[in-house]
Amino acid sequence: MPSRPRPKACRGCPMDERGEGFVPGNGPKGAKLALVGEAPGADEVAEGLPFVGGAGRMLDALLKQAGIKRGACFIDNVLRCRPPGNVYPTGNIRKQAEAHCRVHDQIGHSVHPNVVVALGDKALTRFTGRRGITKWRGSVVRGEYE
């Protein structure tokens, strides 16, 4: 399954023309656990699903170790398009792209998880406004969409 067509809402997003493939979030809308990463990689674009490459294999192993079924989780990325050259955008392009993806809104208003796990600094910043994921590792941090 290749990258999915971009939805109409992507029009006007700086990643619409620059991005290297669209990958929507995946999982049940009533998931109690949402896992959010930075952006899809080449494997994710090729399969059209989030976290199926190397990071996905590691995530699968960690979920299995914790006794959590991947199919019970909603998995997404802050950006749903793979950034050009796999380099996360900065400045206004980043802000506009994150606003267009609206992952924050979808998870808060459609999925309604009990817990959102930030899988990286970009997700931590998007959901909490904090930076420096390593200093927050293992912490419970209240997000702004609650």
KAHUHU-V356310 format. One record per residue. N is the residue number from 1. PHI is phi in whole degrees, 0 to 359 (none if undefined). OMEGA is omega in whole degrees, -180 to 180 (none if undefined). Layout:
<<N	PHI	OMEGA> <N	PHI	OMEGA>>
//
This chain:
<<1	none	-179> <2	281	176> <3	312	-179> <4	276	174> <5	297	178> <6	288	177> <7	289	180> <8	303	-179> <9	298	-180> <10	284	180> <11	298	-178> <12	93	178> <13	283	179> <14	298	180> <15	276	-178> <16	302	180> <17	264	-176> <18	270	-175> <19	297	-176> <20	253	177> <21	127	-178> <22	262	178> <23	227	-180> <24	284	173> <25	296	-176> <26	216	176> <27	137	-178> <28	291	-179> <29	294	179> <30	263	-178> <31	300	177> <32	277	-178> <33	232	175> <34	246	179> <35	244	-174> <36	233	178> <37	255	-175> <38	275	-176> <39	195	179> <40	291	174> <41	258	-177> <42	299	180> <43	296	-180> <44	294	178> <45	296	-179> <46	297	-178> <47	264	-179> <48	76	-179> <49	226	179> <50	285	174> <51	54	175> <52	242	179> <53	274	-179> <54	301	178> <55	296	178> <56	293	178> <57	295	178> <58	293	178> <59	300	179> <60	302	180> <61	296	180> <62	292	177> <63	297	179> <64	298	179> <65	300	-180> <66	274	-180> <67	76	-179> <68	251	178> <69	278	180> <70	305	-179> <71	295	178> <72	269	-176> <73	255	169> <74	266	-175> <75	240	-175> <76	208	176> <77	226	178> <78	301	172> <79	254	-179> <80	263	174> <81	251	176> <82	290	-180> <83	295	179> <84	305	-179> <85	65	-179> <86	60	179> <87	249	-178> <88	299	-178> <89	292	180> <90	235	174> <91	60	-177> <92	296	179> <93	298	178> <94	299	-178> <95	300	-180> <96	294	-179> <97	295	179> <98	297	179> <99	294	180> <100	292	-178> <101	292	175> <102	53	179> <103	302	179> <104	302	180> <105	293	-178> <106	299	-179> <107	293	-179> <108	289	-173> <109	251	-178> <110	249	-175> <111	273	-180> <112	58	179> <113	287	172> <114	283	-176> <115	222	171> <116	246	178> <117	258	177> <118	279	180> <119	261	179> <120	131	-174> <121	293	-180> <122	297	178> <123	291	177> <124	302	-179> <125	295	-178> <126	296	-176> <127	268	-175> <128	235	-175> <129	81	-180> <130	267	177> <131	235	176> <132	85	-174> <133	304	-176> <134	295	179> <135	281	179> <136	258	-177> <137	307	179> <138	83	-178> <139	266	171> <140	260	-178> <141	234	179> <142	287	179> <143	268	-176> <144	281	-177> <145	271	-175> <146	296	none>>
//
